[in-house]
Amino acid sequence: MVNVNIRDLQPLDDKVVINLVEVDGVTPGGIILPDAAKEKPTRGRVIAVGNGRLLDDGTRSKMQVKKNDEVLFASYVGTEIRVEGEEYMIVDESSILAIVG
C-alpha cells in the first residue's frame, strides 16, 4: 500500500475522487445486516476533481461537479482506494448520476 495524503491526490482528466458515505447496517425493521449483506455505497462527497476530459480540438470539457458536492453514482463503477483508514472511490464524471441538492 502506498502512503499518500488525500489532499495530495489530484485526479486526472474527467476523474473524480469521492469519499464514500457509510451505508446504515440496520434495516427499517431493526434487523442488523452483516457486512456481506450491505449494499455497496453509491453516495459520497467529492474530495477532488480532474481538469476535465480532453476534447478533439485540444480544449478541456468543463467539470459539472466540484469539491464538496454530495453526489449519487452508479453501482459497481470506479476504483476503490483506502487512504488513512477512509474509503474513497475514483470514478469517471460520467458515472455520477446526480448532485444531491
N, C-alpha and C positions, 0 to 999 in steps of 0.2 A: 504494500500500500504506500502511496506517495503522500508525504506530509505537505499539505498546502493549506493556506488560509483562504477561506471562502471569499474574502474581499479581494484577493489577488486573482481570482478566477475570472477570465474575460472570454465569454463565448465568441465563436467566430460566425461570420455571415448572418444567417437568419436563425441562429440557435438562441435558446432562452434557458437560463438556469432557474429552476423553481424549487423552493423549499416546500416540502410536502406537508399538508395539514393532516394531522393524525386522525385516522378513522376511529370512531367510537366503537368499542368492543362489546357493547351491550345493545341488544335489540329493544324495540319499543315495549315489548312484553317483559323485559328484565332478564332475558337469557344472556349469559356471558359467553361470547364467542371465543374459541381458541384462535391463535394467530393464523392457522392454516385455513380457517373458515372466513376470515375477514376479507372484505373486498379490497382490491388494490386501490390505493389513493388516486383520485382523479381531480383533486383540488389542491391549490397551493398558492404561495405568494412569490411573485417574480423577484429574484435576487439580482440578476444581471441580464442584459440583452446584448446581442451582437450588433454589428453596424448595418445589417440589412443584406438581403440577397443581392448578389452582383447580377445586374441585368446585361442583356446582349450589347447594349450601347455603351457599356462601361460605367454607368451610374449605379447607385445602390437604391433599392426599394426602401421606403420608409417603414420602420417597425411600427406595428399597431399597438403593441404593449410596451409598458415602461416599468422601470423599477418600482416595487411596492404594489403593483396591481395584484389583486386577488383574481385568479383565473381557474377555469374548468378546462381540462384537457382530456383527450381521448384515452381510453384504457389501453394498456399494453403498447405504449409508444415510448420512444426515447431510451435513454440510458440512465440507469440508477447509479448514483455515486453516494458514498458516505464520507463526509468531511467533518472532523472534530465531533464525531458521535451523532451528527444530524444527517438525515436522509434528504437527498436532492435528486432532481431529475434534470437531464439536459434534453430538451425537445426542440424540434423544428417549430417555428412560429405557426406554421400551417396546421400543426396538431392541436393548437389551442382553440377551443370551441367558443369560449365566451369570457368576457371580463365581468366579474361579479361587482355590481353597482356600488 
